[in-house]
């Protein structure tokens, strides 16, 4: 299933968004970058329920 990998994909996407967004210097760039990063982290937290439990 693809859903089990979505948490790590969104965490990686958050790191990429922060790295690229904070390197660019444009007006309201910080707000847009951190806003997208928070949304991506929310999605990462949501998809943790699809990580299988090995018990």
N, CA, C and O atoms as a Tripos MOL2 file, in Angstrom:
@<TRIPOS>MOLECULE
protein
  220   219    55     0     0
PROTEIN
NO_CHARGES

@<TRIPOS>ATOM
      1 N           0.8310   -1.1920    0.0000 N.3       1 UNK1
      2 CA          0.0000    0.0000    0.0000 C.3       1 UNK1
      3 C           0.8710    1.2490    0.0000 C.2       1 UNK1
      4 O           1.9290    1.2910    0.6280 O.2       1 UNK1
      5 N           0.4170    2.2300   -0.6940 N.am      2 UNK2
      6 CA          1.1610    3.4830   -0.7890 C.3       2 UNK2
      7 C           0.9430    4.3690    0.4350 C.2       2 UNK2
      8 O           1.7990    5.1950    0.7510 O.2       2 UNK2
      9 N          -0.1720    4.2170    1.1210 N.am      3 UNK3
     10 CA         -0.4970    5.1050    2.2380 C.3       3 UNK3
     11 C           0.4960    4.9840    3.3890 C.2       3 UNK3
     12 O           0.6700    5.9390    4.1470 O.2       3 UNK3
     13 N           1.1380    3.8560    3.5350 N.am      4 UNK4
     14 CA          2.0770    3.6830    4.6390 C.3       4 UNK4
     15 C           3.3320    4.5220    4.4490 C.2       4 UNK4
     16 O           4.0390    4.7870    5.4220 O.2       4 UNK4
     17 N           3.6270    4.9420    3.2380 N.am      5 UNK5
     18 CA          4.8130    5.7480    2.9590 C.3       5 UNK5
     19 C           4.5260    7.2450    2.9220 C.2       5 UNK5
     20 O           5.4550    8.0430    2.7950 O.2       5 UNK5
     21 N           3.2780    7.6360    3.0280 N.am      6 UNK6
     22 CA          2.9310    9.0420    2.8920 C.3       6 UNK6
     23 C           3.4890    9.9100    4.0260 C.2       6 UNK6
     24 O           3.8030   11.0780    3.7980 O.2       6 UNK6
     25 N           3.6170    9.3730    5.2230 N.am      7 UNK7
     26 CA          4.1840   10.1470    6.3260 C.3       7 UNK7
     27 C           5.6180   10.5510    6.0160 C.2       7 UNK7
     28 O           5.9830   11.7160    6.1780 O.2       7 UNK7
     29 N           6.4250    9.6090    5.5770 N.am      8 UNK8
     30 CA          7.8130    9.9440    5.2620 C.3       8 UNK8
     31 C           7.9160   10.8380    4.0350 C.2       8 UNK8
     32 O           8.8120   11.6790    3.9590 O.2       8 UNK8
     33 N           7.0150   10.6720    3.0750 N.am      9 UNK9
     34 CA          7.0160   11.5400    1.8980 C.3       9 UNK9
     35 C           6.6930   12.9770    2.2930 C.2       9 UNK9
     36 O           7.3420   13.9110    1.8210 O.2       9 UNK9
     37 N           5.6910   13.1610    3.1580 N.am     10 UNK10
     38 CA          5.3360   14.5080    3.5890 C.3      10 UNK10
     39 C           6.4130   15.1340    4.4650 C.2      10 UNK10
     40 O           6.6160   16.3470    4.4070 O.2      10 UNK10
     41 N           7.1050   14.3460    5.2680 N.am     11 UNK11
     42 CA          8.2090   14.8810    6.0560 C.3      11 UNK11
     43 C           9.3580   15.3240    5.1570 C.2      11 UNK11
     44 O           9.9700   16.3650    5.3950 O.2      11 UNK11
     45 N           9.6460   14.5450    4.1360 N.am     12 UNK12
     46 CA         10.6710   14.9260    3.1740 C.3      12 UNK12
     47 C          10.2450   16.1690    2.4000 C.2      12 UNK12
     48 O          11.0600   17.0540    2.1390 O.2      12 UNK12
     49 N           8.9790   16.2330    2.0370 N.am     13 UNK13
     50 CA          8.4640   17.4070    1.3400 C.3      13 UNK13
     51 C           8.5680   18.6590    2.2080 C.2      13 UNK13
     52 O           8.8640   19.7410    1.7020 O.2      13 UNK13
     53 N           8.3280   18.5180    3.5070 N.am     14 UNK14
     54 CA          8.4690   19.6420    4.4290 C.3      14 UNK14
     55 C           9.9020   20.1530    4.4420 C.2      14 UNK14
     56 O          10.1310   21.3620    4.4070 O.2      14 UNK14
     57 N          10.8570   19.2480    4.4920 N.am     15 UNK15
     58 CA         12.2620   19.6540    4.4920 C.3      15 UNK15
     59 C          12.6330   20.3620    3.1920 C.2      15 UNK15
     60 O          13.3630   21.3530    3.2140 O.2      15 UNK15
     61 N          12.1450   19.8680    2.0760 N.am     16 UNK16
     62 CA         12.4290   20.4950    0.7840 C.3      16 UNK16
     63 C          11.7950   21.8790    0.7070 C.2      16 UNK16
     64 O          12.4240   22.8290    0.2410 O.2      16 UNK16
     65 N          10.5480   21.9910    1.1640 N.am     17 UNK17
     66 CA          9.8600   23.2900    1.1520 C.3      17 UNK17
     67 C          10.6270   24.3020    1.9900 C.2      17 UNK17
     68 O          10.8270   25.4390    1.5640 O.2      17 UNK17
     69 N          11.0590   23.8940    3.1810 N.am     18 UNK18
     70 CA         11.7930   24.8250    4.0510 C.3      18 UNK18
     71 C          13.1500   25.1970    3.4680 C.2      18 UNK18
     72 O          13.5590   26.3560    3.5430 O.2      18 UNK18
     73 N          13.8410   24.2380    2.8970 N.am     19 UNK19
     74 CA         15.1610   24.5110    2.3330 C.3      19 UNK19
     75 C          15.0610   25.4730    1.1540 C.2      19 UNK19
     76 O          15.7880   26.4640    1.0950 O.2      19 UNK19
     77 N          14.1690   25.1850    0.2260 N.am     20 UNK20
     78 CA         14.0340   26.0220   -0.9650 C.3      20 UNK20
     79 C          13.3710   27.3560   -0.6280 C.2      20 UNK20
     80 O          13.8160   28.4050   -1.0940 O.2      20 UNK20
     81 N          12.3240   27.3210    0.1670 N.am     21 UNK21
     82 CA         11.5750   28.5310    0.4610 C.3      21 UNK21
     83 C          12.3430   29.5630    1.2470 C.2      21 UNK21
     84 O          12.1690   30.7640    1.0400 O.2      21 UNK21
     85 N          13.1970   29.1060    2.1530 N.am     22 UNK22
     86 CA         13.9650   30.0640    2.9430 C.3      22 UNK22
     87 C          15.2040   30.5610    2.2060 C.2      22 UNK22
     88 O          15.7850   31.5750    2.5930 O.2      22 UNK22
     89 N          15.6110   29.8690    1.1610 N.am     23 UNK23
     90 CA         16.7180   30.3440    0.3200 C.3      23 UNK23
     91 C          16.2620   31.4740   -0.6030 C.2      23 UNK23
     92 O          17.0260   32.3940   -0.8940 O.2      23 UNK23
     93 N          15.0090   31.3960   -1.0600 N.am     24 UNK24
     94 CA         14.4840   32.4350   -1.9390 C.3      24 UNK24
     95 C          14.1700   33.6730   -1.1120 C.2      24 UNK24
     96 O          13.6960   33.5730    0.0190 O.2      24 UNK24
     97 N          14.4310   34.8050   -1.6700 N.am     25 UNK25
     98 CA         14.1920   36.0480   -0.9450 C.3      25 UNK25
     99 C          13.1520   36.8690   -1.6980 C.2      25 UNK25
    100 O          13.4960   37.6880   -2.5500 O.2      25 UNK25
    101 N          11.8920   36.6460   -1.3820 N.am     26 UNK26
    102 CA         10.8330   37.4390   -1.9820 C.3      26 UNK26
    103 C           9.8330   37.8320   -0.9070 C.2      26 UNK26
    104 O           9.8140   37.2630    0.1840 O.2      26 UNK26
    105 N           9.0140   38.8040   -1.2290 N.am     27 UNK27
    106 CA          8.0810   39.3470   -0.2540 C.3      27 UNK27
    107 C           7.0920   38.2750    0.1960 C.2      27 UNK27
    108 O           6.5670   37.5290   -0.6300 O.2      27 UNK27
    109 N           6.8410   38.1970    1.4780 N.am     28 UNK28
    110 CA          5.9590   37.2220    2.1260 C.3      28 UNK28
    111 C           6.4560   35.7850    1.9450 C.2      28 UNK28
    112 O           5.6920   34.8360    2.1190 O.2      28 UNK28
    113 N           7.7000   35.6300    1.6060 N.am     29 UNK29
    114 CA          8.2430   34.2890    1.3830 C.3      29 UNK29
    115 C           8.2570   33.4400    2.6410 C.2      29 UNK29
    116 O           7.9760   32.2430    2.5850 O.2      29 UNK29
    117 N           8.5800   34.0430    3.7680 N.am     30 UNK30
    118 CA          8.6290   33.2870    5.0160 C.3      30 UNK30
    119 C           7.2670   32.7880    5.4470 C.2      30 UNK30
    120 O           7.1220   31.6610    5.9210 O.2      30 UNK30
    121 N           6.2680   33.6430    5.2770 N.am     31 UNK31
    122 CA          4.9070   33.2490    5.6670 C.3      31 UNK31
    123 C           4.4090   32.1160    4.7830 C.2      31 UNK31
    124 O           3.8250   31.1490    5.2740 O.2      31 UNK31
    125 N           4.6390   32.2340    3.4760 N.am     32 UNK32
    126 CA          4.2030   31.1920    2.5430 C.3      32 UNK32
    127 C           4.9460   29.8850    2.7950 C.2      32 UNK32
    128 O           4.3460   28.8100    2.7820 O.2      32 UNK32
    129 N           6.2480   29.9810    3.0230 N.am     33 UNK33
    130 CA          7.0510   28.7780    3.2540 C.3      33 UNK33
    131 C           6.6260   28.0560    4.5240 C.2      33 UNK33
    132 O           6.4050   26.8450    4.5140 O.2      33 UNK33
    133 N           6.5140   28.8050    5.6190 N.am     34 UNK34
    134 CA          6.1250   28.1640    6.8760 C.3      34 UNK34
    135 C           4.6810   27.6820    6.8350 C.2      34 UNK34
    136 O           4.3570   26.6650    7.4490 O.2      34 UNK34
    137 N           3.8130   28.3850    6.1280 N.am     35 UNK35
    138 CA          2.4320   27.9230    5.9730 C.3      35 UNK35
    139 C           2.3640   26.5920    5.2490 C.2      35 UNK35
    140 O           1.6610   25.6810    5.6860 O.2      35 UNK35
    141 N           3.0920   26.4690    4.1390 N.am     36 UNK36
    142 CA          3.1270   25.1940    3.4060 C.3      36 UNK36
    143 C           3.7810   24.0960    4.2410 C.2      36 UNK36
    144 O           3.3610   22.9400    4.1820 O.2      36 UNK36
    145 N           4.7960   24.4460    5.0100 N.am     37 UNK37
    146 CA          5.4660   23.4520    5.8500 C.3      37 UNK37
    147 C           4.5240   22.9280    6.9350 C.2      37 UNK37
    148 O           4.5050   21.7290    7.2110 O.2      37 UNK37
    149 N           3.7550   23.8070    7.5400 N.am     38 UNK38
    150 CA          2.8110   23.3800    8.5860 C.3      38 UNK38
    151 C           1.7210   22.4960    7.9850 C.2      38 UNK38
    152 O           1.3510   21.4830    8.5790 O.2      38 UNK38
    153 N           1.2100   22.8650    6.8270 N.am     39 UNK39
    154 CA          0.1910   22.0390    6.1680 C.3      39 UNK39
    155 C           0.7580   20.6620    5.8390 C.2      39 UNK39
    156 O           0.0860   19.6470    6.0250 O.2      39 UNK39
    157 N           1.9860   20.6290    5.3550 N.am     40 UNK40
    158 CA          2.6260   19.3470    5.0470 C.3      40 UNK40
    159 C           2.8340   18.5060    6.3020 C.2      40 UNK40
    160 O           2.6700   17.2870    6.2610 O.2      40 UNK40
    161 N           3.1930   19.1420    7.4190 N.am     41 UNK41
    162 CA          3.3540   18.4010    8.6740 C.3      41 UNK41
    163 C           2.0230   17.8820    9.2030 C.2      41 UNK41
    164 O           1.9730   16.8090    9.8040 O.2      41 UNK41
    165 N           0.9510   18.6250    8.9870 N.am     42 UNK42
    166 CA         -0.3710   18.1560    9.3920 C.3      42 UNK42
    167 C          -0.7480   16.9040    8.6030 C.2      42 UNK42
    168 O          -1.2670   15.9430    9.1700 O.2      42 UNK42
    169 N          -0.4870   16.9150    7.3000 N.am     43 UNK43
    170 CA         -0.7580   15.7300    6.4880 C.3      43 UNK43
    171 C           0.1160   14.5520    6.9310 C.2      43 UNK43
    172 O          -0.3480   13.4130    6.9620 O.2      43 UNK43
    173 N           1.3720   14.8240    7.2710 N.am     44 UNK44
    174 CA          2.2610   13.7580    7.7420 C.3      44 UNK44
    175 C           1.7280   13.1480    9.0360 C.2      44 UNK44
    176 O           1.7590   11.9300    9.2110 O.2      44 UNK44
    177 N           1.2420   13.9930    9.9390 N.am     45 UNK45
    178 CA          0.6890   13.4810   11.2000 C.3      45 UNK45
    179 C          -0.5880   12.6900   10.9480 C.2      45 UNK45
    180 O          -0.8360   11.6900   11.6220 O.2      45 UNK45
    181 N          -1.3910   13.1200    9.9980 N.am     46 UNK46
    182 CA         -2.6420   12.4110    9.6980 C.3      46 UNK46
    183 C          -2.3650   11.0090    9.1610 C.2      46 UNK46
    184 O          -3.0470   10.0560    9.5380 O.2      46 UNK46
    185 N          -1.3840   10.8760    8.2960 N.am     47 UNK47
    186 CA         -1.1340    9.5770    7.6700 C.3      47 UNK47
    187 C          -0.3190    8.6280    8.5440 C.2      47 UNK47
    188 O           0.0060    7.5240    8.1060 O.2      47 UNK47
    189 N           0.0220    9.0330    9.7780 N.am     48 UNK48
    190 CA          0.7000    8.0860   10.6650 C.3      48 UNK48
    191 C          -0.2090    6.9350   11.0650 C.2      48 UNK48
    192 O           0.2850    5.8900   11.4880 O.2      48 UNK48
    193 N          -1.5010    7.0920   10.9450 N.am     49 UNK49
    194 CA         -2.4140    6.0050   11.3140 C.3      49 UNK49
    195 C          -2.3240    4.8320   10.3470 C.2      49 UNK49
    196 O          -2.8200    3.7470   10.6520 O.2      49 UNK49
    197 N          -1.7050    5.0280    9.1940 N.am     50 UNK50
    198 CA         -1.5620    3.9430    8.2190 C.3      50 UNK50
    199 C          -0.2390    3.1960    8.3640 C.2      50 UNK50
    200 O           0.0100    2.2350    7.6370 O.2      50 UNK50
    201 N           0.6190    3.6350    9.3050 N.am     51 UNK51
    202 CA          1.8570    2.9010    9.5470 C.3      51 UNK51
    203 C           1.4860    1.6300   10.3120 C.2      51 UNK51
    204 O           0.8280    1.7040   11.3500 O.2      51 UNK51
    205 N           1.9010    0.4730    9.8120 N.am     52 UNK52
    206 CA          1.4920   -0.7770   10.4690 C.3      52 UNK52
    207 C           2.1280   -0.9480   11.8460 C.2      52 UNK52
    208 O           3.2770   -0.5670   12.0700 O.2      52 UNK52
    209 N           1.3640   -1.5200   12.7470 N.am     53 UNK53
    210 CA          1.8310   -1.8110   14.1010 C.3      53 UNK53
    211 C           2.3450   -3.2480   14.1160 C.2      53 UNK53
    212 O           1.6190   -4.1620   13.7260 O.2      53 UNK53
    213 N           3.5540   -3.4590   14.5480 N.am     54 UNK54
    214 CA          4.1930   -4.7820   14.4780 C.3      54 UNK54
    215 C           3.9150   -5.6790   15.6900 C.2      54 UNK54
    216 O           4.5990   -6.6840   15.8830 O.2      54 UNK54
    217 N           2.9290   -5.3280   16.4950 N.am     55 UNK55
    218 CA          2.6270   -6.1220   17.6870 C.3      55 UNK55
    219 C           1.9480   -7.4310   17.3260 C.2      55 UNK55
    220 O           1.6230   -8.2230   18.2120 O.2      55 UNK55
@<TRIPOS>BOND
     1     1     2 1
     2     2     3 1
     3     3     4 2
     4     3     5 am
     5     5     6 1
     6     6     7 1
     7     7     8 2
     8     7     9 am
     9     9    10 1
    10    10    11 1
    11    11    12 2
    12    11    13 am
    13    13    14 1
    14    14    15 1
    15    15    16 2
    16    15    17 am
    17    17    18 1
    18    18    19 1
    19    19    20 2
    20    19    21 am
    21    21    22 1
    22    22    23 1
    23    23    24 2
    24    23    25 am
    25    25    26 1
    26    26    27 1
    27    27    28 2
    28    27    29 am
    29    29    30 1
    30    30    31 1
    31    31    32 2
    32    31    33 am
    33    33    34 1
    34    34    35 1
    35    35    36 2
    36    35    37 am
    37    37    38 1
    38    38    39 1
    39    39    40 2
    40    39    41 am
    41    41    42 1
    42    42    43 1
    43    43    44 2
    44    43    45 am
    45    45    46 1
    46    46    47 1
    47    47    48 2
    48    47    49 am
    49    49    50 1
    50    50    51 1
    51    51    52 2
    52    51    53 am
    53    53    54 1
    54    54    55 1
    55    55    56 2
    56    55    57 am
    57    57    58 1
    58    58    59 1
    59    59    60 2
    60    59    61 am
    61    61    62 1
    62    62    63 1
    63    63    64 2
    64    63    65 am
    65    65    66 1
    66    66    67 1
    67    67    68 2
    68    67    69 am
    69    69    70 1
    70    70    71 1
    71    71    72 2
    72    71    73 am
    73    73    74 1
    74    74    75 1
    75    75    76 2
    76    75    77 am
    77    77    78 1
    78    78    79 1
    79    79    80 2
    80    79    81 am
    81    81    82 1
    82    82    83 1
    83    83    84 2
    84    83    85 am
    85    85    86 1
    86    86    87 1
    87    87    88 2
    88    87    89 am
    89    89    90 1
    90    90    91 1
    91    91    92 2
    92    91    93 am
    93    93    94 1
    94    94    95 1
    95    95    96 2
    96    95    97 am
    97    97    98 1
    98    98    99 1
    99    99   100 2
   100    99   101 am
   101   101   102 1
   102   102   103 1
   103   103   104 2
   104   103   105 am
   105   105   106 1
   106   106   107 1
   107   107   108 2
   108   107   109 am
   109   109   110 1
   110   110   111 1
   111   111   112 2
   112   111   113 am
   113   113   114 1
   114   114   115 1
   115   115   116 2
   116   115   117 am
   117   117   118 1
   118   118   119 1
   119   119   120 2
   120   119   121 am
   121   121   122 1
   122   122   123 1
   123   123   124 2
   124   123   125 am
   125   125   126 1
   126   126   127 1
   127   127   128 2
   128   127   129 am
   129   129   130 1
   130   130   131 1
   131   131   132 2
   132   131   133 am
   133   133   134 1
   134   134   135 1
   135   135   136 2
   136   135   137 am
   137   137   138 1
   138   138   139 1
   139   139   140 2
   140   139   141 am
   141   141   142 1
   142   142   143 1
   143   143   144 2
   144   143   145 am
   145   145   146 1
   146   146   147 1
   147   147   148 2
   148   147   149 am
   149   149   150 1
   150   150   151 1
   151   151   152 2
   152   151   153 am
   153   153   154 1
   154   154   155 1
   155   155   156 2
   156   155   157 am
   157   157   158 1
   158   158   159 1
   159   159   160 2
   160   159   161 am
   161   161   162 1
   162   162   163 1
   163   163   164 2
   164   163   165 am
   165   165   166 1
   166   166   167 1
   167   167   168 2
   168   167   169 am
   169   169   170 1
   170   170   171 1
   171   171   172 2
   172   171   173 am
   173   173   174 1
   174   174   175 1
   175   175   176 2
   176   175   177 am
   177   177   178 1
   178   178   179 1
   179   179   180 2
   180   179   181 am
   181   181   182 1
   182   182   183 1
   183   183   184 2
   184   183   185 am
   185   185   186 1
   186   186   187 1
   187   187   188 2
   188   187   189 am
   189   189   190 1
   190   190   191 1
   191   191   192 2
   192   191   193 am
   193   193   194 1
   194   194   195 1
   195   195   196 2
   196   195   197 am
   197   197   198 1
   198   198   199 1
   199   199   200 2
   200   199   201 am
   201   201   202 1
   202   202   203 1
   203   203   204 2
   204   203   205 am
   205   205   206 1
   206   206   207 1
   207   207   208 2
   208   207   209 am
   209   209   210 1
   210   210   211 1
   211   211   212 2
   212   211   213 am
   213   213   214 1
   214   214   215 1
   215   215   216 2
   216   215   217 am
   217   217   218 1
   218   218   219 1
   219   219   220 2
@<TRIPOS>SUBSTRUCTURE
     1 UNK1         2 RESIDUE 1 A UNK
     2 UNK2         6 RESIDUE 1 A UNK
     3 UNK3        10 RESIDUE 1 A UNK
     4 UNK4        14 RESIDUE 1 A UNK
     5 UNK5        18 RESIDUE 1 A UNK
     6 UNK6        22 RESIDUE 1 A UNK
     7 UNK7        26 RESIDUE 1 A UNK
     8 UNK8        30 RESIDUE 1 A UNK
     9 UNK9        34 RESIDUE 1 A UNK
    10 UNK10       38 RESIDUE 1 A UNK
    11 UNK11       42 RESIDUE 1 A UNK
    12 UNK12       46 RESIDUE 1 A UNK
    13 UNK13       50 RESIDUE 1 A UNK
    14 UNK14       54 RESIDUE 1 A UNK
    15 UNK15       58 RESIDUE 1 A UNK
    16 UNK16       62 RESIDUE 1 A UNK
    17 UNK17       66 RESIDUE 1 A UNK
    18 UNK18       70 RESIDUE 1 A UNK
    19 UNK19       74 RESIDUE 1 A UNK
    20 UNK20       78 RESIDUE 1 A UNK
    21 UNK21       82 RESIDUE 1 A UNK
    22 UNK22       86 RESIDUE 1 A UNK
    23 UNK23       90 RESIDUE 1 A UNK
    24 UNK24       94 RESIDUE 1 A UNK
    25 UNK25       98 RESIDUE 1 A UNK
    26 UNK26      102 RESIDUE 1 A UNK
    27 UNK27      106 RESIDUE 1 A UNK
    28 UNK28      110 RESIDUE 1 A UNK
    29 UNK29      114 RESIDUE 1 A UNK
    30 UNK30      118 RESIDUE 1 A UNK
    31 UNK31      122 RESIDUE 1 A UNK
    32 UNK32      126 RESIDUE 1 A UNK
    33 UNK33      130 RESIDUE 1 A UNK
    34 UNK34      134 RESIDUE 1 A UNK
    35 UNK35      138 RESIDUE 1 A UNK
    36 UNK36      142 RESIDUE 1 A UNK
    37 UNK37      146 RESIDUE 1 A UNK
    38 UNK38      150 RESIDUE 1 A UNK
    39 UNK39      154 RESIDUE 1 A UNK
    40 UNK40      158 RESIDUE 1 A UNK
    41 UNK41      162 RESIDUE 1 A UNK
    42 UNK42      166 RESIDUE 1 A UNK
    43 UNK43      170 RESIDUE 1 A UNK
    44 UNK44      174 RESIDUE 1 A UNK
    45 UNK45      178 RESIDUE 1 A UNK
    46 UNK46      182 RESIDUE 1 A UNK
    47 UNK47      186 RESIDUE 1 A UNK
    48 UNK48      190 RESIDUE 1 A UNK
    49 UNK49      194 RESIDUE 1 A UNK
    50 UNK50      198 RESIDUE 1 A UNK
    51 UNK51      202 RESIDUE 1 A UNK
    52 UNK52      206 RESIDUE 1 A UNK
    53 UNK53      210 RESIDUE 1 A UNK
    54 UNK54      214 RESIDUE 1 A UNK
    55 UNK55      218 RESIDUE 1 A UNK
